[in-house]
Structures are given as C-alpha cells and as structure tokens.
Amino acid sequence: MSTDLPDDPDVDAARIETARIEDEMEQSYIDYAMSVIAGRALPDVRDGLKPVHRRILYAMHEAGVSAGSAHRKSSSIVGETMGDFHPHGDSAIYDTLARMAQDFSMRYPLVDGQGNFGSVDGDPPAAMRYTEARMAPIAEELLADIDKDTVDFSANYDDRLQEPDVLPSAFPNLLVNGSSGIAVGMSTNIPPHNLGEVIDATVHLINNPEATVEDLMDHVKGPDFPTGANIVGRGGVHSAYKTGRGRVRVRAEFEVDEEEGRIVITELPFQENKARLVERIADDVNEGKLEGIRDLRDESDRDGIRVVIDLKRDAMVDVVKNQLLESHLESTFGVINLALVDGAPQVLDLRETIQHYLDHRREVVRRRSQYELDEAEDRAHILEGRLTALNNVDDVVETIQDAADRDAAKAALREQFDFSEDQVAHIVSMQLGSLTSMEAQAIKDEYEEVQARIERLEEILTNESELLGVIEEELLEIKDEYDDERRTSFIEDTDTVAHEDLIPEEDIVVAMSEDDYIKRMPLSTFSAQNRGGKGIIGTDLKEDDAVSSVFVANTHDYLLCFTNYGQIYKLRGFQIPEMSRTARGKSAVNILDLDDGEELTAVVNTDDIADESFDGQRYLTMVTRDGYIKRTGVDDFQNIHTSGIRAIRLEDGDELVDVEVTDGDRTLVVTTTGGMSIRFDEDDVRAMGRSARGVRGIDLQDDDTVAGVAAVDVDRHSWVLTVTENGYGKRSDIDEYRVQSRNGKGLIDIKTAGRNGPVCAMETVGPGDHLVVMSKSGQIMRTPVEDISTVGRNTMGVIVMDLVEADRVACLDVIPREMVTDESEADVDLATDPEAAPSDD
C-alpha cells in the first residue's frame, strides 16, 4: 500500500515554526486592538461614521429606503444590514439605528423614525418590530453620488457583495454630528456643531489655505448640542480646537422666579438623563444635602423640558441655585477629537479635521467629475455617430437595406463611414421617427450640451481652483437647505460655581479646644454686653478638655493658621463646620493635619495682609514663648501645602505664641505672662526666611514667658489692650510705652499679682472695635473695647469678664469696627469702671 507520508520525519517538522508565547500574545492582542479601533469604535475623519453607521445607511440606500419613500419596519432594515454587511447581532445594529433617529442624541438626525425611539429620560426604544424608519433628507447628502465611482468599495464579510469604505459625505459630518466611542487603549468624544458654522469654516479654509485655528474659530463658535443649554466660558472650547483635547463646562438653562419662589429648568446638558437628574435632586433633598426646596416636579411634555423646583418661603434663592449648579445642573464634556486618518487613530485640532474632510471631498469631486466626463464623452461619441448618419441618411439607409442581416449592416457602415462598434449599434437601432427634422435638431442640441458639459468637467479636473469652487458651491447649497439657529448659548465665566458660592457670606466666631475640636458660629449669635458680664455658653466640652483658641473671621476669608509647633496651614472660613453654641464641634484632623499636642495659637486673615492702608512689603511678625521674634515676608508663604509648612524654627521646648501682620513701619509691643512689656521699632528685627529662628525680642525673667505681641500704627488712633487669665484687663495709649532697644527687660505693663493673674493676651484695638473673650470652660463674652477703661501702664485694670471659680480666660480676638453692626453698637453701654485708676510706674 502506498502512502504520501515522507520517509523523513523532519520534512513535516520543517513546517512547524517556533515562537515565544509573549511575542505571539502581543501580536495577537495588537491585531485585535487594531480591529476594534478601525473596525468598530472610532469614526473615519472623512465621513464621521463608524462602520455600523455607514453600513446601516448604505443598506437603506440599497433597499431604496430613502427620504422620499415610505417608512419601513426597523426589523427589516436591521435584518438586511446584518445579513449583507454587519454580522454582529441585531441589538447592536438596532441601538445604532435608534440613536440616529433621536433628536436629543444627534444634532442633525440621519434617520427619520416613526414610533418610540426612546426619550431623554433614558427610556429604551420600542422593539424593532414596532418601529419604522427611513433615511432623513440630510442623510442622503452623505450618500450622494456614491454610484459615480466617488469612493472605494471592498468585499463584504462573505464576499457576496461590495460595501463602501467611506461615504462621499457632502458635508463635514464628523464635526456636525460628533461621535463617541471607546476602543482598546483610547477613546473619542467629539461634540456636535452647528451645520452652518462648520460649513462657513470649511469655505473659509477653501478660500484661505493658510488659515489658522484661531481664524476658523471666528466661524465655529463652539459645540452646538441638540439639547441646547449653555457653555460656560470659552477656555475649554479653545483648548479643544487648538489641541484636540479640552474640557467644556455645560450648564443647564433655567429661570429663577424669586417672586414665585421657584427655579424652572428648561434645557439640560448634553447626554443628561432627565429622570435620573430629578431623582438625584430628590435624594439630596431627602438626605438634607439640599436645603430650601419644598417641592420638585417634572412638567415636561412634547413641547420641551420643564422641571419645576419650588422653594421654601425662607430659602435663600442664590444659595439653592448654586447648590444645584455644583451638584446637578452643570456637567463637563471632555472633548477628545480622535478619528481615523488613513486607517490610523489620530488626535486632530479643528483645522486638521476640516482639512482632512476637504482632502476627501476634493477626491470625491475629482472622481465624480472623471466619471461624469467619461459618461459625457461616451455620449458625445454616440451623438457624433448619429449626427453623421443624419447628414448621410440616404446612403446609410441604402447600406442597411442592401445588407443581408443586422451584423452585415453594421460591418458595412463601419467600413463605409468609419463608425465605431458602439456608434453602429445605435445607428442600426435608430427608429425611422428619429429621422425627422425635429428629432435631428434635438440630437444636435444634446450634442452641444454634452460638449459644454465635457468642457466644464475638463476644466474642473485640470484647474484646482475650479474644483474647490464646486466644493464650496455644493457646501453652501447644503447650508441653505439644512442650516438652523444655534441651540447652545455661551455665558461668560463670571458666575463660576465654586464651593464658597454655596455658603452665604457672614461673619463668624471660630472656637477650638485643646483636644482639637473645632466649629464656627455666626457672629450675630453673640450680642454685645457690658464689660464684666459672664457671657454665654460658646461650646460644649468633653471632660478634661478646654478651649485653646478663638478668632473672628468671615466664611469667605482665607485664613493663615499658626500652631504652637511653628507650622502654618491655610484654611477657608467655610471649611470649618458650622454648629450651634451648645455643640462640641468636630475633630480638626479632618480639616488641619495637626500632630499630637499641636494647637492653634494665632490666626491671620489674608484680608489684613491685603489691607490698602499698608504701603510697602507685608511681613508676618512672630513671637515665641521664650522671647524670640522674627519677621518673614508674606511672599514666602505663597504655596502652603495641605499638610502645612514651617513658619519658624523653634528650639527645644519653645513654642510659637502670636503672629501679627506688619509693613515695616510699625511699633511692636511684646508682653509677657508676668505682666512685663517692651516696645521697639519693627525695623529693629531684620527680615528672615521661614527656616530662621529669629532674634531675641525681650529678656525674660525667671519662669516668665511671652504672652503676645501687638503691632501698632502710631499714626492712627489705637490702643494697646491687655487681658489677664482671671478676666481683668485695660486699655493704654501707645505713648505709655517708651521705645527701647529689643532684648531689654522692658517695663511693667499690668500688675499680675493678686486678683489679675498672668497675662493671657495683648491686642491692638481702635474706636468701635469689639472684643470677644472665651474662657477655658467655653463661656464667650462680647463687649465693646471702649467699655474697658483707658489707663496707664502698671495698673490693675478693670474686670472684663466675670469668671466662675477655677475658670480662666483662654483666648480672645478683636472684632474690627467694620464687622460691628449698628444694632450691636446701639446695645453697648459705654460706661467705664470708676475703680480703674492709674498708678505710678
């Protein structure tokens, strides 16, 4: 028995190739990725379509389902598309067909649907057996002249039919309708645009080949979404057009009716699900994240969107509006202008996108013109033969009569008159009626028309400017036919929604405890009292906890927070949780990255740094517990990390005590817990960097420590205010403190023996200011500074706050007169304490 197997086993082995598995997997994955990129997920820059869109439209074209035909069942269209061109399942095809019919998904729908094709609420289309479709008129413009050899065709999946590689696309569909898709390792997200604007830009590029992106942006203002809404600012649009990538903020269109107390939403950002939006707003209202909303209802109908939000009677309309904008009514459209160029993915700017379309359209018009020229020349050739036959009609008729049959007649005519095969075929087929003078004239007229057509087509093919002129003319005709008004408007970025917009601007008191509990309360919570009052509860403290700091600010202020460890943090007033007087507060670790034992000792408002009354460079002047003082320019504190940065270098055991804003011309008064004080000029302390320790400010006595520093402008009416731990204090004119050199022992500021106790703090105050004093146990008292007597140095002072036994003053801050309301001033008793009398130095 014979066999075909070779005797040598190595012959078969020679057909086996050895490959590394990682190389084979890499190449297989690349092949798969490119198949997804080119065959499914990304649009072609020329017609703006993915293969499934192109195949659906071509299947409808082949089936005669045009804009002028009757609607056909969607299932029929899906079946023909799947059977002939796209064997990937009916659901994918029908989803694409439905989207092309949705006027809220496509700026210019390519399919005219009849039936339920889904809604802006996210409702799915009805089953394909219930809906009907046909091509929209504008879709026919994409397929126009496809039968004139304008584009290349390739075999379909089973080699039975031919399908177009791209559509002729008489308008720039990629920009007009946009596209989105996710491929392997890349994605595209191209917004829709206004047809008229895109065509105007294309025409401009035809007439000005050197036009820049900026020039084209004079015509293409920005995306034009089918759902309207507003684009906030133009920065994201400009970035997208110049680089191919950008983030466009889209804001819903709404009306605020303050008289009726309602907000009415009439347009939504592109691709926003209305039902889900209403549900999210309702959830936030129920969870307490959105306050001030009484009722929410969807009154939308076929005429448009209308979502009504009724507000409570006492609601702040602007606050509710901004909360809605931040969480619900504004979205970002991330533009990624990625498309296939010659089969490869490429990110394109606006000019490149239009230029690639123009290159495609130039090729389409050239091939169409060549096709029509060939047809015209063929027709002219036939007409030339017929005209020759008419001019020699008697001889032609006689030749045909003498011939034995049709083939013999053709041969005789070719020999006698030098006709071509095509010409004699038409001549032999001519009817006797065509020999009339009228018919003869019609042939002559047609021949002249065909000759003129040939001349025009040859001119288009040989003259680039004429070819571009044809493209321009056809684009303008489409613009005249389909252009409409912009739906998406632009609003300037003056109403930027930032987190601070959601918080009403108000003056606040911030309290912090030694265990790092922090909170803010409205300043209006604390009305002014006469000095010597007990105050009211300002916070609820845990057992063994005590108040460590209190300061006055505004919810929108930027605050520089200094700690005893010499660190500085940056904080916004509204970032501090708002709570009632009797609340404990929340842990500060969620706001400030404090270490164990670290606590706030000074807070500087950046509004003070920007004070126009300061003429020159601003400095942060810091004093430590051990008597060191340092000035550092505010420019050194521009970039403050969330974890804080170092403000001053401290020796072991030393702590930062107080910070003041100065301008180089202030006079500084440093006071100690033991009641000593020293005054010297600010320029006695040279400016240093953040990492410096500073220089000696005061020579401390044994066991004494620095309590604070006051920076006084001697040209303005102000006083130095000193308050002790036992609740006593005094005001003194700056002239009571003579100027000395720094690092001296200083003079007595206030007597601390007996009732007063150690000094707690020193502040600079002026007319109309109020003082906020807080005790260790959490009592707060607010009083006008002018209630505290003006006395000399070395006095006992007067009672400022009446403390219970064992309680002590923890901290204090000054309310500038700009923050003091007329109402609070009216309640102030300006009486002074007659017991406060100055004594000798």
ABEGO torsion letter per residue (X at the ends): XBBABBABAAAAAAABBBBBAAAAAAAAAAAAAAAAAAAAABBBAAAGBBAAAAAAAAAAAAAGBBAABBBBBAAAAAAAAAAAABBAEAAAAAAAAAAAABAAABABBABBBBEBAEBAAGBBBBBAAABBBBBBAAAAAAABGAAAGABBBBBBAAGABBBBABBAGABBAAAAAEBBBBBBGBBBBBBBBBAAAAAAAAAAAAABAABBAAAAAAABAEBBBAAEEBBBEAAAAAAAAAAGBBBBBBBBBBBBBAAAGBBBBABBBBGBBAAAAAAAAAAAAAAGABBGBABBBBABBAAEBBBBBBBBAABBAAAAAAAAAAAAABBBBBBBBBBBBGGBBBBBBAAAAAAAAAAAAAAAAAAAAAAAAAAAAAAAAAAAAAAAAAAAAAAAAAAAAABABAAAAAAAAAAAAGBBAAAAAAAAABBAAAABAAAAAAAAAAAAAAAAAAAAAAAAAABAAAAAAAAAAAAAAAAAAABBBBABBBBBAAABBBAAAABBBBBBBBBBBAAGBBBBBBAAABBBBBBGBAEBBABBBBBGBBBABBBBBBAABBBBBBBAAGBBBBBBAAABBBBBAABAEBBAAAABBBBBGBBBABBBBAAAAABAABABBBBBBBBBAAGBBBBBBAAAAABBBAAEBBABBBBBGBBBABBBBBAGABBBBBBBAAGBBBBBBAAABBBBBAABAEBBABBBBBGBBBAEBBBBBAABBBBBBBBBAAGBBBBBBAAABBBBBBGBAEBBABBABEAAEBBABBBBBBBGBBBBBBBAAGBBBBBBAAABBBBBBGBAEBBABBBBBGBBBABBBBBBAAABBAAAAAABBABBBAABBBBBX
